[in-house]
Amino acid sequence: MNRIIVYDKPNFEGLSKEFTSDVPDLHELDFGDCISSLKVRGQPWVAYKLSKFEEDGVIFEEGDYAEIDNNNRISSLRLVHQDLSDPQITLYENPNYEGQSKVVKEETNLAYGYFNDRVSSHVVQRGVWLLYKNPNRGGWYHIAWPGERIHDYKSEINFDDNVSHLQPLKPGRPIITAKLLWDQKKVEAEHDVLIDEIVGTNCTEYEQAFTTNSTREYTATVFQSFHFSNTTCLKLGFSFQVTLGCSNIFIVEKGKSESTTTTEKVEVLLPAKIPPCTELSIQVIKKETTTSVPVELTICQNGKEKKENAEYRSVSGRTISTRYTMKPVPAATGTSQAKPQEV
């Protein structure tokens, strides 16, 4: 689930290697000081200029990096495996966690408040934080790990009264597995919808041929929706695929439903003849069926697995059929040889 793919040329070209765990020394794998582009899937990674994770690290969150700033200067890689779901850090005005304090739980530009360039110590409660020297994620940054306690910025990291912006690392995109419980499927409603009617009238005293074209196209629709539990951890706009059948893939996006429209070519089988003095009515019927299926979601993120419940619903109108009815009509005077009329 968590991996980094590195390339020795920009734009993801040239030689490449994929890693899923820490790499203390890329030179031992013949890939030291040559990385020019990379892709991150899942949790963030830290790239270091020296082996064994020494010197300042550069953070790469999930995404594609066609060209990186520290081109050809990466010697070791570390996976951020810590829980990033609920970050919190406490900043202190003075060394030894004294003076005014500020609890931060989200990305914050301190230049907009009173705590800019006043931080001298901190304690990280949860998450991994980047503490920037300049506003708007600018300048050098310090990586603060969970449980880290820096009692004096000046003596420990030479960063006294310099913090202007801080940002928690974002967890990688969760991996979703959806299991549809088809054995618990429920048909909630069924009803017929008339979408076409073909009428042929034979007002003669003789059997007549019915000449209407027997092939017509009709529009069928499927409305699909996916309902999450009220306590879901997934955010609005998150999307993933659900496999409904061999070739039926439903794209689920939280906060959005999907409807599909297809044109079905239906061959209407018509009687070859209309009996004398008869009106033949052919109704084309679309059966709309509302069904619901419970879904068990497995969400993997931050190295943790969570189960959630959901529901897949569909209103399908793909089943198209025909009905035939005949009723007697009086013979038209002087039209015994006329052809049937079509309406």
SVG drawing of the C-alpha trace seen along z (x, -y; Angstrom):
<svg xmlns="http://www.w3.org/2000/svg" viewBox="-71 -40 98 55">
<polyline fill="none" stroke="black" stroke-width="0.4" points="0.0,0.0 2.8,-2.5 5.5,-2.7 7.8,-5.1 9.0,-4.7 12.2,-6.5 13.7,-7.3 17.2,-8.4 15.9,-10.8 13.3,-13.6 9.7,-13.0 9.7,-9.4 12.1,-8.2 15.3,-6.1 16.1,-3.4 13.7,-3.0 13.3,-1.2 10.4,-0.7 10.6,-0.6 8.0,0.2 10.2,-0.2 13.1,-2.3 16.3,-2.4 19.3,-3.4 21.8,-3.5 20.8,-3.8 24.4,-3.3 24.3,0.3 21.4,0.8 23.3,-1.1 20.9,-4.0 22.6,-6.6 22.7,-10.3 20.9,-9.7 17.2,-10.2 15.7,-12.9 11.9,-12.2 9.7,-10.1 6.1,-8.9 4.7,-8.4 1.7,-6.2 0.2,-6.1 2.1,-7.6 4.7,-10.4 8.4,-9.7 11.5,-11.6 14.5,-11.8 17.9,-12.5 21.1,-13.8 23.3,-11.4 23.0,-7.7 21.4,-6.5 18.9,-9.3 21.5,-12.0 21.3,-15.7 18.1,-17.6 15.3,-15.6 12.9,-16.6 9.3,-15.5 7.4,-14.0 3.7,-13.5 1.5,-11.4 1.8,-12.5 3.9,-12.6 7.1,-14.7 8.4,-15.0 11.5,-16.9 12.7,-17.4 14.7,-20.3 17.4,-18.2 18.1,-16.5 20.8,-13.7 21.3,-14.3 19.4,-11.6 21.2,-8.8 18.5,-7.4 14.7,-7.1 12.5,-6.8 8.8,-5.9 6.6,-8.0 4.6,-5.1 3.2,-7.2 -0.5,-7.9 -1.3,-11.2 -5.0,-11.2 -5.4,-13.5 -2.3,-15.8 -1.6,-18.1 1.4,-20.2 1.8,-22.6 4.1,-25.6 5.7,-27.6 6.9,-31.2 9.9,-30.4 12.4,-27.6 11.6,-24.7 7.9,-24.9 7.3,-28.1 5.5,-31.3 2.4,-31.6 1.5,-28.4 -0.5,-27.6 -2.1,-24.3 -2.3,-23.7 -4.2,-21.0 -4.1,-22.1 -1.9,-24.0 -1.4,-27.5 0.3,-30.6 1.6,-32.3 2.3,-35.5 -1.5,-36.1 -1.5,-36.1 0.4,-37.1 2.7,-34.0 4.8,-34.7 8.6,-34.4 8.0,-33.8 8.3,-30.0 11.2,-28.7 10.1,-25.1 7.4,-22.6 5.9,-19.2 4.3,-17.1 1.3,-15.1 0.3,-13.5 1.2,-13.5 4.3,-14.6 4.8,-18.4 6.8,-20.7 7.9,-23.9 8.8,-26.5 11.1,-29.5 9.0,-31.7 5.3,-32.2 3.4,-30.3 5.6,-27.2 8.7,-29.2 12.4,-28.6 14.0,-25.9 11.8,-23.6 12.2,-21.3 10.5,-17.9 8.8,-17.3 8.0,-13.7 5.3,-12.3 6.4,-12.5 9.2,-15.0 10.1,-17.5 12.4,-20.3 13.0,-22.3 15.2,-25.0 15.2,-25.8 18.4,-27.9 20.6,-25.2 19.0,-22.1 18.0,-23.1 19.2,-26.7 15.7,-27.8 14.9,-30.2 12.0,-32.7 12.0,-31.7 8.8,-29.6 6.3,-31.4 4.3,-28.6 3.5,-25.0 1.9,-22.1 0.9,-18.6 1.7,-15.9 -1.3,-14.4 -2.0,-10.7 -1.9,-8.8 -5.0,-8.1 -6.9,-5.3 -7.3,-1.9 -10.9,-0.9 -12.2,2.7 -15.9,2.9 -17.7,6.3 -21.3,6.3 -23.4,8.7 -25.6,10.0 -27.2,12.6 -28.8,9.8 -30.1,8.0 -33.6,6.5 -36.0,5.6 -37.8,2.6 -40.1,1.6 -41.1,2.6 -43.4,0.9 -44.0,0.8 -43.5,-2.3 -45.2,-2.6 -42.6,-4.0 -44.2,-3.3 -47.4,-2.1 -47.9,-0.8 -51.4,-0.4 -52.6,1.3 -56.3,1.3 -57.8,3.7 -61.3,2.5 -61.8,5.0 -63.4,8.4 -60.2,10.0 -57.0,10.9 -54.3,8.2 -50.5,8.0 -49.0,5.9 -46.2,3.9 -44.8,1.8 -41.0,1.9 -40.2,4.5 -36.9,2.9 -36.9,-0.2 -34.4,-1.9 -35.4,-2.8 -33.6,-4.6 -32.9,-2.7 -31.6,-4.4 -29.9,-3.2 -29.7,-5.5 -27.0,-4.4 -26.2,-5.7 -23.9,-4.8 -24.8,-5.7 -22.1,-5.8 -22.6,-5.4 -22.9,-8.6 -19.6,-8.0 -17.5,-7.4 -14.0,-8.7 -14.0,-9.4 -14.1,-13.0 -16.5,-14.7 -15.2,-14.2 -13.3,-11.0 -13.8,-8.5 -13.1,-4.8 -14.3,-1.9 -16.8,0.7 -17.1,3.9 -20.7,4.9 -20.1,7.6 -17.6,8.9 -17.8,5.6 -19.8,3.3 -17.7,0.8 -19.4,-1.8 -17.4,-4.9 -18.3,-6.0 -17.8,-9.6 -18.8,-10.7 -21.5,-13.3 -22.5,-12.4 -24.7,-9.9 -24.4,-8.6 -26.9,-7.9 -26.3,-6.3 -28.3,-6.4 -28.0,-3.7 -29.8,-3.3 -31.1,0.2 -32.0,1.6 -35.0,3.7 -36.5,6.0 -40.3,5.8 -41.8,9.1 -45.0,8.2 -47.7,10.6 -47.5,11.2 -51.3,10.7 -54.1,8.8 -57.5,10.6 -60.5,9.0 -62.2,6.1 -59.5,6.0 -57.4,3.3 -54.0,4.6 -52.2,2.6 -48.6,3.3 -47.3,1.7 -43.6,1.4 -43.0,1.6 -39.9,0.7 -39.8,2.4 -38.1,0.2 -36.8,2.0 -35.4,0.4 -32.9,2.6 -30.6,2.2 -27.5,4.2 -25.6,3.9 -21.9,3.2 -19.0,3.9 -16.1,1.4 -12.5,2.2 -10.5,-1.1 -6.7,-0.8 -4.8,-3.9 -1.9,-4.8 -1.1,-1.1 -4.5,-0.6 -7.6,1.3 -11.1,0.1 -14.5,1.7 -17.5,-0.4 -21.0,0.3 -22.6,-1.2 -25.4,-0.6 -25.5,-0.4 -28.9,-1.3 -30.0,-1.3 -33.1,-2.1 -32.8,-0.2 -35.0,-0.5 -33.1,1.8 -35.7,4.6 -37.9,3.8 -40.7,6.0 -43.9,5.9 -47.6,6.6 -50.2,7.3 -53.9,6.6 -56.6,7.0 -60.2,5.7 -62.9,5.8 -63.7,2.8 -66.6,2.4 -65.9,2.9 -65.7,-0.2 -68.2,-0.5 -66.5,-0.3 -63.0,0.5 -63.0,4.2 -59.8,4.2 -58.1,1.4 -54.8,2.0 -54.6,1.7 -54.1,-1.8 -51.1,-2.5 -51.2,-5.0"/>
</svg>
